[in-house]
Amino acid sequence: MQRYLFPIILFFGLLASGIAQANEQSPLRERPTWRFTFANDVFFSSDNQYTNGVTVQKHSTISGNIDDLQGVRTFGKGLARKILPQDSDLVYRKALSVGQFFGTPDDIEDPDIILDDAAYLGTLAAQGSWIAFSDTRLTGYAITIGIVGEYSFAADVQKAVHSLVDATEPQGWDNQIDNEPLLNFHYMKKRKLWNQPSFDGAVNFDVAVGNFYTGLGAGIETRFGRKPGGFGYAPEIHGKAIAHDATLARKDGRTEIYGTLMARVWTWAVYMPFEGNTFVDGNEWTEENTIEPERVIGQVIAGIHLVRPSWGIHFSWTFATDNVDENSISPGLEIENNYGVMMFEWRF
């Protein structure tokens, strides 16, 4: 029963937040936004490294004041007044996100430990995020807490899903990364360089410190078409980036149909999917694996989006440069990590 305690607490915490504040309203955004994301590398006919990820997110109504934010109960509020700017042109939003990360090697039929490919790694984490933004600039931060290892419930979920869809049963979860608490802090800045009715472009910078991911990232993101105000969002690995909704609905109320194209580069000092356990000793894959990861990784993310007043659907595809040295893994194994994401949103 102990191994199920953490996922049960996270689930009912998010559910309680939704029930307790379902009817609260904001003068600037009348309903909170729920988002569900599903990421998988099956879109690229692959099944290794970052193989699957899911999140459930709830984003508050928008408010002109930090203290008036409604629709979500989350953690980290004490830092909001200290970290976020409080200027008259900014609005604010907070979010609570719960999600899982699934990582596996290429050969999931081998029950023995595989030291020259990615580890079996599962996480379960909750993130509280806060953003201050306008149509031209954004500042945000988040705190992620969770667990990696058997208590993340990842092995059970993947086996159940593979059984349901009659896919290959993964045999190597007994060799997964050991149980370890996760704690990460994230900080993000964005600023627009171009801002036209049918096109905009922004630069972004982010930094993270924690035992799941410690690193820096920077990039350029563009949107084109009948887009909303504010900034775009490309779902990332849960626990590596800030889950946020920095969009401002169009004043004309028309359906938003637009595309996004983003280019990013990130470098890291700690990244659990490449290195294994950070603080826990004795894990065989962590101590004996032979892969040599790249410390600088580039990504291009392309997306298409359709958003109505009460719902929306988003698709994005992430293409990455090599993230491991091909000489450190078995011949024929993938050395990049490409994946696609489907995201659905509702406001009710």
N, C-alpha and C positions, 0 to 999 in steps of 0.2 A: 504493500500500500504506500510505503514511503516514496517510492520512485514516481508515483502519480500525483503527489501532493503539490509540486511546483506547477505543473500544467493546469491543475484544477484551480489553484489560487489565481493564476493569470487569467483564465477564462472567465471566472465569476467576477473578478475585478473589473474587466472590460464590460461585462454584461450589466453589472450594477451601475457603472457610469452611464450607460445608455438609458437604463430605466429611470434613474434618479433625475435626469435632466432632459428627458425626451421632449418635454413641452416648453422648455425655456426658449426665449427668442432674443434676437439682437436687432437693434434698429438698422444695422448695416447689412446683415446676412441672416435671414430669418430662420434657416434650418442648418443644423450641423451636417457635415458630409461624411458618409461612411465609404470606405474604399476596401476592396478586396483585390490583392495582387497574387498572381500565379506565375512564377518564373521556372523555366525548364530549358535544358539544353537539347531536348528532343527536337526543337525547332531547327537544329543544325545536325540532326541525325547523330547525336552524341549521347553519352551517358557516363561522363566522368567529371572530376573536379567539382565545380559548382553544378550539381545535377538537378537540384530542385529547391524551390523556396516559396513559402506562402506567408502573407501577412494579412491581418485584419486591422484597419486603421479607422480611427474616428477623429475628425477634425472639427474644432469648435466653430461657432459662429464668429464673424469678424467684429471687432470692437475698436473704437478709437482710444480705449483705455485698458491697460493690462488688468486692472481690478474688475472690469465688467465683462471679461470673457466668460462665455456660457456654452454649455453643451457637452463639456468633457471635464472629468476630474482626472488630473494627472499630477505627476510629481515634478519638482524642480522650480516651483514658483518663487521660492526665496531668492533665486539667482536672477530672475527675470528683470527686476528693477535695476540690478547692478550691471547686467551684461547688455541688455537691449537698450538702444537709444530711445528717448521719449520726446520726439519732436512732433509738432502739430500736423505735419503732412503724412504721418505714418499711421497704419492700422495694425492690429495685432491678431494673432491666431495661435492656439495651442493644439496639440494632438497627442493621442495615446495610440501606440501601435504595438501589437503582439504578433510575433512571427517565428517561424522555424527556418533553419538553414540545413540543407542536406548536401554532403560532399562524399563522393565515393571514388575508388580507382576505376580504371577502364574495365577490368575483368571482375565483374561482380559474382561470377560463378565459382571463383577460387575461395575456399574457406580458410586458407592459410594467409598469414600476414604478407602483404606486398610492400616491399620497402623501396622500390624504384618507381612508384607512382603515388598519386594523391592518397591521403588517408581517408578512412571512414570517419566522418566528422559530422555530428549533429548538434545543433544549438536550439535552445528555446529562450526567447528574450522578450522583454517589454521595454518600450522606449517612450519617454516623455519629452516632447519637443515644443519649443516656443519660437515664434518668429515675429519680427517687426518689419513691415514692408510698405512700399508705395508702388507706383507704376515704374519707378526708376531705380530703386535701391532696396536691398534686403539684408537683414542681419538675423541670424538664427543660431540656436544652440539646442543640444539634446543630451540626455543622460540615458544610457542603455544599461539595464541590469538583466542577468539571466544565468544560464548554466549550459555547459557543454558536457557531452558524455551520455552515459546510459540514461540519466534522469531527464535528458532533453526529450525523450520519447520518440526520437527520430527513427530509430531502427524499427520500432513497432509500426509507425505510420507508413514508412516506405514499404515494408513487407505486406501490410494490409492492402495498400493501393496496388502494388504489383500483382497481388493475388486477385484483386477485384477485376483488373483489366487483363488478366492472364499474361502478364509480362514475366520476364526472368526473375526468379526469386534471388535477392542478394544474399550471399552466403557468408560474407566476411565481417559482419557487424560485431562479432566477438572481439575483433581486433581494433575497435574504434578508439578514438582519443578518450583518455580517462576523464571522469567527472571533475569539473573545476568551475567555480563561480566566475561569471563574466561581469566586468564593469568597464564602461567606456564613456568618455566625454567627447562631444563633437561641437565644432564651431564652424560657422559658414558665413561668407559675405558674397553678395552679388551686386553688380552695378551695370546698368544699361549703357551701351555705347551708341546704339541706333534705336530709334523708336518711331516707326511709321505705322499707319493704320493696318497695313497688311504684312508688315515685316518688322521684327525687332531682333536685336542681338545684345548679349550681355556677357561679361566676364564673371567668372566665379572662382572663389578660393575657399578651401576648407582644410581644417586640421583636426586630427583626432588623437586622443591619448587614452590608452587602456590596454588590457591584456588580450582583447580580441583583435584590435587594430590600432596601431600607432603610426601615423603617417601624415603626409601632406598631399593635397591635390589642387589642381588648377585647370581651367578650361574655358572654352567659348561655347555658348549655346544660342541657337537661333530658332525663331518661330516664323512661319509664313502661312498666309491664308486668312480666314476669318477667325482670328485669334482673340482670346480674352486679354484683359489687362494683366499686369503683374508679371510673373515669371513662370517658366515651365518646370516640369518635374519628370525625371526619368527614374523609375524604381531601381534601387540598388540592392546589393546583398544586405539583408537585415542585420543591423549591428555595425555596419561599415560606414553608413551615411545617415543623414537626417531625413526622416519621412516628413514631408511638409506639403501644404497646399497654399501656394502664394499667388493664386489666381484671383482676378477681379472680374466679375461678370460684366459682359458688354452692356453699355448703357442703352443700346437699341433693343436689347432683349432677344436678338436673333440667335439661332443655333450656331454654335461655334464648330467650325470644321477647319482644321489646320494641321500642319506638319511641323516636326521639330528635327533639327540636326545639331548634334552636340559633339564636340571633340574634347577629350580630357587626357591628362597625364597625371599619374600619381606615383609616389615613392613611399616606401614604408621601412620602418625599423622593426615593428612587430606585426605579424599577420598570421593568425592561428591556422587558417587553411593551408598555408605553406610550411609552417614550422611545428605545428602540434601544440601540446600543452605548454603554457608559459611558466606557471608556478609549481605544477605537480610533477614530481620525479617518478621515474620507474616505468613510464609508458614506452613500450618497445618501439612503436613507429616513431615517436618523437625523438628518441635517443639514437636510433639506428638507421633511419631512412637515408637514402643516398641521393635524393633529388637536390638540385641546386637551383633555387628560384631566382628569377630576375628581380632586381630591386626597383626598377623603373618600368612602368607598364602604361601603354597608351590605349585609349578606347575611342571608338566612334559609335554614337548611339543615334539611330534613326527611329522616328516615331510618327504615327498618324493618330488623330484624335477627333472624336465626335462627342460634343457635350450639349445636352439639353438642360432646361432649367432644373429638372428633378433627377436627371440621371446622365451618365456618360460612359463611354467605352474608349479604351486606349490600348494601343499596341506599340511595343518598342522592341528593337533588335540591337543587341550590343555586340560589337566586333572588337576583339582585343589583339594586341601584339603578343608575341611569345611571352609566357610567364614563367617558364622553366627552361634551363639549358638542355637542349635535345640530347647532349652527350651523357646526361646524368640519368636518363630514363631508358626503358626498354625500347628498341626500335619499333616504330609504327604507332607509338602512343602519341596522343595529342599534346602539343606544347602550348596551345592557346586555349582560352576559355570563352567561347561565344555562347550566348543564350538569348532567348526571347522572353518577353513579359507581356501578359494580358492583365489589364487593370479595369475593374468595373467600379463605378461610384454611384451612390444614391444619396438623395437629400430628403429626409423624412423625420 
